[in-house]
């Protein structure tokens, strides 16, 4: 097959893909439609019906994929609105990979800038938390290293850091996101309790990590949040502790030894590792931090 033929085939595939993914009536859709007659008989009713079927299938796949990652957002805005939202996201942020399980990470930002959802300003942070749970499920495995904890007793802490579980993420919000997501997914707390925290304007720090094969969600105190965010940024343990104790509203109540014991039990902390100078963090966990208002 000649280079010219390959180029023409690529152009045809791109035009067809744009016609299927572009929002109907948009400039991109019109541009793609103008190219289709070069290789498709768009005057034929079967061609029109075929394109419509593919577009409908795309919308259906978008709804299913997005719902699997964002069931709480779907519950908060209703099935009909969520279906429209999935279609909008499909057209504005189409998938870049063949695996639709990896599509949908743009939703939190999309919600944040959606004027029609201005009356539910917490929705974006809820979506951040849900995507963290979704991503944690597929995060790369890390082999626990329990023997490495002995380094805390025998080595200077400078240059040492805690190894966090796969998919570890901290979401800081001006809204009770951990409560809202937990109430819908696990009935903890109760929905009425989560709603009351929302009415009271209670912000929360949500921690997501994977314990074994299960993604976990927990609301945490500001001190623990500061410690984890600092570790996720690639700092060593002394720097992380300084950040934790610099939080003035509850610093006196933060017991690092008790926190570490619970974190090891919950498989949030899986070991201790060294930080190399000028190197990227060894910790493959992830942080999603939004400042609280």
C-alpha positions as CSV (number, residue, x, y, z in Angstrom):
1,X,0.0,0.0,0.0
2,X,1.4,3.4,-1.1
3,X,2.1,6.3,1.3
4,X,-0.5,8.3,-0.5
5,X,-3.1,5.6,0.0
6,X,-2.2,5.3,3.7
7,X,-2.5,9.1,4.1
8,X,-5.9,9.0,2.4
9,X,-7.1,6.2,4.6
10,X,-5.9,8.0,7.7
11,X,-7.8,11.1,6.7
12,X,-11.0,9.1,6.1
13,X,-10.7,7.4,9.5
14,X,-10.1,10.8,11.2
15,X,-13.1,12.3,9.4
16,X,-15.4,9.4,10.4
17,X,-14.2,9.5,14.0
18,X,-14.8,13.2,14.2
19,X,-18.3,12.8,12.7
20,X,-19.1,10.2,15.5
21,X,-17.5,12.1,18.4
22,X,-18.2,15.7,17.6
23,X,-21.2,17.4,19.1
24,X,-24.0,17.4,16.5
25,X,-24.3,20.9,15.0
26,X,-20.9,22.0,16.1
27,X,-18.3,23.4,13.7
28,X,-16.2,20.3,14.1
29,X,-19.2,18.1,13.2
30,X,-19.9,20.2,10.1
31,X,-16.3,20.0,9.1
32,X,-16.2,16.3,9.4
33,X,-19.5,15.9,7.6
34,X,-18.1,17.9,4.7
35,X,-15.4,15.3,4.3
36,X,-17.6,12.2,4.5
37,X,-19.0,12.4,0.9
38,X,-15.4,11.9,-0.3
39,X,-15.6,8.2,0.7
40,X,-19.2,7.6,1.9
41,X,-22.5,8.1,0.0
42,X,-24.1,10.3,2.6
43,X,-27.1,10.7,0.4
44,X,-28.0,7.1,1.0
45,X,-30.5,6.6,3.9
46,X,-28.6,3.5,5.1
47,X,-25.4,5.6,5.6
48,X,-27.3,8.2,7.6
49,X,-28.9,5.5,9.7
50,X,-25.6,3.8,10.3
51,X,-23.9,6.9,11.5
52,X,-26.9,7.6,13.8
53,X,-26.6,4.1,15.3
54,X,-22.9,4.5,15.9
55,X,-23.5,7.9,17.6
56,X,-26.2,6.4,19.8
57,X,-24.0,3.5,20.7
58,X,-21.3,6.0,21.6
59,X,-23.7,7.9,23.9
60,X,-24.8,4.6,25.6
61,X,-21.1,3.6,26.2
62,X,-20.4,7.0,27.6
63,X,-23.2,6.7,30.0
64,X,-22.2,3.3,31.2
65,X,-18.5,4.1,31.5
66,X,-19.2,7.3,33.4
67,X,-21.7,5.8,35.7
68,X,-19.3,3.0,36.7
69,X,-16.8,5.7,37.9
70,X,-19.3,8.3,39.2
71,X,-22.4,6.6,40.8
72,X,-22.7,9.2,43.5
73,X,-22.7,12.1,41.0
74,X,-25.4,10.3,39.1
75,X,-27.4,9.9,42.3
76,X,-27.1,13.5,43.2
77,X,-28.2,14.9,39.8
78,X,-30.6,12.2,38.7
79,X,-30.4,9.7,35.9
80,X,-31.7,11.9,33.1
81,X,-29.3,14.8,33.9
82,X,-26.4,12.3,34.2
83,X,-27.1,10.9,30.8
84,X,-27.0,14.4,29.3
85,X,-23.8,15.1,31.2
86,X,-22.2,11.9,29.9
87,X,-23.0,12.9,26.4
88,X,-21.6,16.4,26.9
89,X,-18.4,15.1,28.3
90,X,-18.2,12.5,25.4
91,X,-18.3,15.3,22.9
92,X,-16.1,17.9,24.7
93,X,-13.6,15.4,26.1
94,X,-13.7,12.3,23.9
95,X,-11.8,9.2,24.9
96,X,-8.1,9.1,23.9
97,X,-7.6,5.4,24.6
98,X,-9.4,2.3,23.6
99,X,-10.1,1.3,27.3
100,X,-13.2,3.3,28.3
101,X,-12.4,2.5,32.0
102,X,-9.7,5.2,31.7
103,X,-12.1,7.8,30.3
104,X,-13.9,10.3,32.5
105,X,-11.0,12.0,34.5
106,X,-12.0,15.3,33.0
107,X,-15.4,15.3,34.7
108,X,-14.4,17.1,37.9
109,X,-13.1,20.1,36.0
110,X,-16.0,20.0,33.6
111,X,-18.4,20.2,36.5
112,X,-16.5,23.0,38.2
113,X,-17.0,25.2,35.1
114,X,-20.6,24.2,34.3
115,X,-22.8,27.2,34.9
116,X,-25.9,25.0,34.9
117,X,-24.7,23.2,38.0
118,X,-23.8,26.4,40.0
119,X,-26.4,25.5,42.6
120,X,-24.5,22.3,43.5
121,X,-20.9,23.7,43.9
122,X,-19.8,20.6,45.9
123,X,-20.4,18.3,42.9
124,X,-16.9,18.8,41.4
125,X,-15.2,17.8,44.7
126,X,-17.5,14.7,45.0
127,X,-16.4,13.8,41.4
128,X,-12.7,14.3,42.4
129,X,-13.2,11.8,45.3
130,X,-15.1,9.3,43.1
131,X,-12.4,9.4,40.4
132,X,-9.8,8.8,43.1
133,X,-11.6,5.7,44.2
134,X,-12.0,4.6,40.6
135,X,-8.3,5.2,39.8
136,X,-7.2,3.5,43.0
137,X,-8.9,0.3,41.9
138,X,-6.6,0.0,38.9
139,X,-3.4,1.4,40.4
140,X,-0.2,-0.6,40.1
141,X,0.5,-3.1,42.9
142,X,3.2,-2.4,45.5
143,X,4.8,-5.2,47.4
144,X,4.6,-4.5,51.1
145,X,8.0,-4.3,52.9
146,X,7.3,-4.8,56.6
147,X,11.0,-5.4,57.4
148,X,11.8,-1.8,56.3
149,X,10.0,-0.3,59.3
150,X,13.0,-1.2,61.4
151,X,14.8,1.6,59.6
152,X,12.8,4.1,61.6
153,X,14.4,2.9,64.8
154,X,18.0,2.5,63.5
155,X,18.5,5.3,61.0
156,X,18.3,9.1,61.0
157,X,14.8,10.1,59.7
158,X,16.2,12.6,57.3
159,X,15.9,11.2,53.8
160,X,13.5,8.5,54.8
161,X,9.9,8.5,53.7
162,X,6.8,6.3,54.2
163,X,5.7,4.2,51.3
164,X,2.0,4.7,50.7
165,X,-0.5,2.2,49.3
166,X,-1.4,2.2,45.6
167,X,-3.7,5.0,44.5
168,X,-3.3,7.1,47.7
169,X,-5.0,10.4,47.2
170,X,-6.0,13.3,49.4
171,X,-8.9,15.5,48.4
172,X,-9.3,18.7,50.5
173,X,-12.7,20.3,50.1
174,X,-14.8,23.0,51.6
175,X,-17.6,20.5,51.5
176,X,-18.2,17.2,53.3
177,X,-17.1,15.0,50.4
178,X,-16.0,12.0,52.3
179,X,-19.4,12.0,54.1
180,X,-21.4,12.5,50.9
181,X,-19.6,9.7,49.0
182,X,-19.5,7.4,51.9
183,X,-23.2,7.8,52.6
184,X,-24.2,6.9,49.1
185,X,-21.8,4.0,48.6
186,X,-21.6,2.5,52.1
187,X,-24.4,4.1,54.1
188,X,-21.7,5.5,56.4
189,X,-22.6,8.0,57.6
190,X,-26.4,8.1,57.1
191,X,-27.6,10.3,54.2
192,X,-29.3,12.7,56.6
193,X,-26.1,13.1,58.6
194,X,-24.1,13.9,55.4
195,X,-26.8,16.3,54.3
196,X,-26.7,18.1,57.7
197,X,-22.9,18.4,57.4
198,X,-23.4,19.9,54.0
199,X,-26.0,22.4,55.3
200,X,-23.6,23.3,58.1
201,X,-20.8,24.2,55.6
202,X,-18.5,21.5,57.0
203,X,-15.4,20.9,54.9
204,X,-13.6,17.6,55.0
205,X,-10.3,16.0,54.0
206,X,-11.0,12.8,52.1
207,X,-8.3,10.1,52.0
208,X,-8.5,7.4,49.3
209,X,-6.2,4.4,49.1
210,X,-6.3,0.7,48.1
211,X,-6.2,-2.0,50.7
212,X,-5.6,-5.3,49.0
213,X,-8.0,-5.2,46.0
214,X,-10.4,-2.8,47.7
215,X,-10.5,0.9,47.3
216,X,-11.0,2.6,50.6
217,X,-12.3,6.1,51.6
218,X,-12.0,7.8,54.9
219,X,-12.3,11.3,56.3
220,X,-9.2,12.4,58.0
221,X,-8.0,15.2,60.3
222,X,-6.1,18.3,58.9
223,X,-2.9,17.1,60.5
224,X,-2.9,13.7,58.9
225,X,-3.9,15.4,55.6
226,X,-1.0,17.7,55.8
227,X,1.4,14.9,56.5
228,X,0.1,12.8,53.6
229,X,0.1,15.6,51.2
230,X,3.7,16.4,52.0
231,X,4.8,12.8,51.6
232,X,2.9,12.6,48.3
233,X,4.8,15.7,47.2
234,X,8.1,13.8,47.6
235,X,9.3,15.1,51.0
236,X,10.9,13.1,53.7
237,X,9.4,12.1,57.1
238,X,10.8,15.1,59.1
239,X,9.3,17.5,56.6
240,X,6.0,15.7,56.6
241,X,5.9,15.8,60.4
242,X,6.7,19.5,60.4
243,X,3.8,20.1,58.0
244,X,1.4,18.0,60.2
245,X,2.3,19.8,63.4
246,X,2.2,23.2,61.7
247,X,-1.6,22.8,61.4
248,X,-2.7,24.9,64.3
249,X,-6.4,23.9,64.7
250,X,-5.7,20.4,66.1
251,X,-1.9,20.0,66.2
252,X,-1.9,19.2,69.9
253,X,-4.1,16.2,69.3
254,X,-2.0,14.6,66.6
255,X,-0.2,11.5,67.8
256,X,2.1,10.3,65.1
257,X,2.8,6.9,66.7
258,X,-0.9,6.1,67.0
259,X,-1.5,7.4,63.5
260,X,1.3,5.3,62.0
261,X,0.1,2.1,63.8
262,X,-3.4,2.6,62.4
263,X,-2.0,3.4,59.0
264,X,0.1,0.2,58.9
265,X,-2.9,-1.9,60.1
266,X,-5.1,-0.4,57.4
267,X,-2.3,-1.0,54.7
268,X,-2.2,2.7,54.0
269,X,1.6,2.7,54.9
270,X,3.3,-0.4,53.5
271,X,7.0,0.3,54.3
272,X,9.8,2.8,54.5
273,X,12.1,3.9,51.7
274,X,14.9,6.3,51.0
275,X,14.6,9.4,49.0
276,X,17.4,10.0,46.5
277,X,18.7,13.6,46.1
278,X,17.1,15.4,43.2
279,X,15.0,12.3,42.3
280,X,11.3,11.9,41.7
281,X,9.4,10.4,44.6
282,X,9.6,6.7,44.7
283,X,6.0,6.5,46.0
284,X,3.7,5.6,43.1
285,X,0.7,6.9,45.0
286,X,-1.2,9.9,43.8
287,X,-2.4,13.2,45.2
288,X,-5.4,15.2,44.2
289,X,-5.5,18.3,46.4
290,X,-7.9,21.2,46.1
291,X,-7.4,24.0,48.7
292,X,-10.2,24.5,51.1
293,X,-12.0,27.8,50.9
